[in-house]
């Protein structure tokens, strides 16, 4: 069995001391031309929370083995639920009939931000919830780099809860239960300056929180202008399969709360949309034709409509055939493009991957980020590899040009930055050391094996980490192994 690279997240003390896991990566000849994509993380996480609204079992299929899955399973078990995981089949079975706790375990919640979705369900179930900080990538401006929580409090207050956020701590009470509400989710967004449509870092989380709170509330909830992407829209449909009366239209979601537990559900997760974009990018950068095997391809295709639009325009040939997506070799150079990451357009998580593709364009290109502030943590690493990029506020300007070997180790400071730097290192073809790989375990299941099928050679280890892009310093390895 292939070992999984899921290093424990760094504590702030260890990170400050300059320690961290790394991968030594190098490209080689491909071994396979087909990959199966894992299930959609951004839907799996709220579905694991939603199972706590039921006293009947829930089963999630194609649930990827990620840090988020491990952490949420640990939280649910600590709260009294039974969680059974079939790792080989990627199935998670949750029976929350015995769930009794109302305090989200801090040791688990600090690792990932997905525990935040337990807040509305524990509040709905027990009338009270308490939590410390929630971790994940250090984006969003939360307390000491954690994920922000104020928007979750504001949503729950619309349902009649009393909430207190104090630093990284969160407390909410609703002794009489939650009641239905009318919420315009545009209130939890900022207008996209290019279209005026809602966008921003709180929009998705506010929508999912409202859906989870509304499911068992007393009375009717109307959610206007909900977050439009599949992770929220599919969550509404999952709740409907669990017996909640849900009506989904393009601009509104109406929920008639059950005022009690929801029913059981079996959830077949679609393939992870961002993993699909990642391997389309890998195929283009490595010059290898690739076939991606998908689950529920209709959800993937609809959910990635903005990304597919731009991929067509820049010249990436894609052929759809049932559950298969074939990436053919593009005609170089690619076309220049302007790509806007917004809640209704390209995923912010896909933005770093488009930056890599646009380095191979025939003319300068532009990326605009409207969701997360300053999400260009990969730029310094790519500059060390010769990329000509300049950041102007929320805009990244990209001049085309080939990458060259970096003079020292690379560091990814969040999940997608690490993915972008990993693909860049493989595309250059020479050995590179990449720090920050602990982030990858939150977004990609079985990544070493999938990359190995594309010819990558990866050796994992832990060592004192250098400053970003600086000399490697001491190479006192605590451990190293090939995967």
Order of alpha helices (4+ residues) and beta strands (2+ residues): alpha-beta-beta-alpha-beta-alpha-beta-beta-alpha-alpha-beta-alpha-beta-beta-beta-beta-beta-alpha-beta-alpha-beta-beta-beta-alpha-beta-alpha-alpha-beta-beta-beta-alpha-beta-alpha-beta-beta-beta-alpha-beta-alpha-beta-beta
